[in-house]
């Protein structure tokens, strides 16, 4: 998926766990597929999961989660992964890694909830809970969180470059016009708020038709809430989007910027990944882009 990926397999995970967490050495290790874009996941026994950065330069995201998730979790009504152990480089693997609690449920992409309106309500409540937490001392947008939460204008150059790369496969004029509409929206001028930063439906765990947990917090930071509001365009129906917006009381400017965020993420993903390197994300990004163009 990436040119600088590290070599990771179940045998390596078994050796790392045995050397650094001998209390778990006897537990079975099984890959969790498909892997994410940033981390390889391996189920460790029944109750644990090991996450290993696929590139050394992304390790700081796990370290950030280890610092902040225990502080944020008590204020959230949904479950989040609990870091249980911080692994060090070893056995030829050059990066830090981590062991987390395993959270039950299936990704919202794999099994649609019984009522997407209810999912949208649950999701809005989660985002509201997160935004109410005091952001003091939280990490501001940067490479550690893919710059999620930064002013939308800072993504202009890379977004236009991706549009140009895709010019033979998309309606570049329509995409550019939609992007420029979002750029014209007033910037966020209030205090920054906590954002998850990567609320793809793959990171939303559903059980019995309800949203139960939110995983993969590598995009965590404080900034413009539009970076989380963009999840509205990742829901399947326009009705669910309106339920989400109404419950979160999203203002017009933030809604417009959020549309720009999802468009930007979609074209960047499509310009970088292929159906061979990341078929799941390519399919999702195509849908996000279609929805962003169709719905204001």
N, C-alpha and C positions, 0 to 999 in steps of 0.2 A: 504493500500500500504506500510505503514511503521509501525513498532511496536510502535513508540512513537508519533503517530499522535494526534493532538488536535481535540476536538469535534467542528465541524463547521457546521452550517446550515443557511438557509435563515433567520430564526427568530433571530438568534444571530446577523447577519449582520444588520437587521433592528434596533435592539436595540442599537448596537454600533453607527450606523449612526445617529440615533435620538438623542443620548446623546452627540455626539461629533461634528456632522455637522447638526444642526437642519435645515439649509437652504435646505437640501436634504431629510429631513425625510419623506416627502410625496411621494417620488419617488418609483415606484415599484422595487422590488428586485427579480431577477431570476438567478439561477445558470447557469454558462457557462460550458457545459460539452463537452468532458471529462476534468476533472481538470488536471492541470500540476502535475509533480512529486514533486514540491516544494510548490506551492501555490494553494489555492482554489480561484476561480474567480466567482464573482457575478455581473451581469449587474445591474447597478443602473440607472434607467430611460433609456433614449435613448443615452445620450452622455457620460456616466461615467461607470467605472468598478471598483469594489472593489477587491483588492488582499490581501489575508490573508495567512501568512505562515502556512503550515500544521504541521510544527514542530517549536518549539520556537527557536531552535539553528540556523535556517535559516533566522531569521528576519533581520540580518545585511545586507543581500543581497538587501532587499527593501530599507533599509536606504542608502546603497551605490548608488542605482539608483537615490534616491531623491537628492543626492549630485551632481552626475555627469551628469545625462541625460540632465538637463537644460543647462549645459555647452557644451555638445557635439552636441546637436540637431541642432544649427544654422549652423554647418559645414557639415551637412548631407543632401543629396538631397531627401532621403526617410523620411517618417514620422516615428516618434518614440513616445512611450507613454509619455505624459506630466504628471508628478506628480502634483496633485492639492490639496492634503491634506494628512497629516501624522497622522494616528490614533494611539492612545495610548492603552495600555492594559485596559480592562474593562469588566464588566459583566461576570466575570469568565474566560474570554479569556486572557491568560497571555502574549501575544506577541504584539509588534507593528504591524501595518498594514497600508495600504495606499489606497487612491482613485486616479485614473488616468483618463485621457481622454480615451474614447472608440474610437478605430480606425476601420474604415470600411474595408471590404475585407474578404476573406476566406483563411484559411491556404492552402499553396501549396499542402499539402498532401490530402486535401479534394476535391480540384478541380484543376486539372492540367491546367497550363496556355496554351493559344492557341499555343504558340511557345516557347518550352523550351530553345531554343537557345537565345531568347530574355530575358527570365528569367535569364539565365546564364550571359548574358551581364549586365543586371541590377544589379545582385548580385555582380559581379566583380567590378562594379563602386562603389557600396556601400562599399565594403571592402576596396577599394583603398581610398575612401573619409575618412574612419575611420582611416586608417593607416597614412594619411597625418596630422592628428591632433597632435599637440605637446603633447607628453606623459608625460611631466614633472609633477611630483606630483601624477601621476596615481597609483592606487593600483597594486602592484606586485602580482604574482600568490600566492594563498593560499587557505585555506579552504573556504574563502568567495566566491571563484569562481570555486570550484571543482578542484583547481590547474591547470586550463586551462592556457596554455601559459608557463608552466614550461618546463625545459628540458625533452625530451621524456624519457630519461634514468631513471628519477625519478618514472616513472610509471611501471618499469620493474617488480618489485616484485608483485604488485597487479594484473598486467596483466597476468603474468604466473600463479598466484593463480586462477584467473578466468578461464583460459584455462584448468587447471587441474580439476576444478569443473565441467566443461562442457565436459570432455573427453569422456563420453559415448554418447554424442549427436552431436559432431563435429569431424572433422578430426584434431585432436590436433597437429599432426606432421606438417600438412600443415599450420595451423594457427601459430604455433611457428616459422616455417621457415620464413613466411611472416613478422612476428613481428621482428625477428632478422635482416632481411634485412633493415627494417626501422630504427632499433637501430643503424645500421652501418652507416647511413647517417651522414654527418657532422652536428654538432649542430649549432644553430643560434648564431652567434657571433657579429652581428650588434646591434645597439641600439634597445631596445624593442619598440613595436608599440602597439597601442590600438587594442584590440580584443573584439568582442562581446562575444565570449566564448561558445555560445550555438546556433549555426546557423542550428538547425534542420529545416526541411521544415515546421514543425508545427508552427515555429516562424516567418515564412515569409508569409505576407498577400498579396494576389493577387486580383486584380480587373481589369476586362476588358482585361485579358490576360497579364497584366504587374505587376511587383513587385511594391507594393505601400508603404509597411510599414514593419518594423522589430520590433518584440516585445520580451518580456521576456529577460531582460538584467541582470539577476542575475549572469551570468558568466563574466561580464565586468571586464576588467583588462588590464594591459600592459605586454607584453611578446613576446614569439615566435609566429609569425603569422601562423604557421602550424596549430594551434588550430582552426583557422577560415577557413583555406584552406581545412580542411577536409570535409567541406560542399560539395566539388566537388563529393565525393563518395556518397552523399545523393541525388544527382540529378538522374533522371531516366535513362538517356542515356549517353553512352560514348561520343557521339558528343557534348552534352551539357557540359560535363566535360572538353573537349578540348577547347571549346569556353571560358569557365570560366578561365582556365589556361592561355590561350593566352592573354585574355584581362587584366588579372592581372599580366602577365609576371612573373609567378612563376618559380623560379630556381629549378634545379633537386633535390637538397638536401631538400628544403622545401617541395617539392612534395612528396618525399619519407617519410619524417617525418609526413606529413599530412595523408598519407596512414596508418602509424602506429597509429596515433591518432584515426582515425575512427575505426580501428580494436580494439584498446584498449577500446574505449567507447562501442563498440558493445558487446564484451565478458563480460565486467563488467556489462552491463545492463542485459544480458542474464543470468548471474550468480546470479543476485540479484532479478530481477522481474520474474514473471510467467505470463502465459496467463490469469490467474485469477486476479492477482493484477494489472497488467498494460498491457492489450492486445495490445494497440496501439504501445507502445514503444517496446514491444517484437517483433512484426511484423516488425517494422522498423529496429530494430537491426539485425534481421536475414537477411534482405535485404542488410544492410550496410556490414555485414561480407561477404556475398556471392560476392558482388561487389569488395570488397577489395582483396579477394582471386583471383578473376578472372582477375582484371586489375591492371597493374603496374602503 
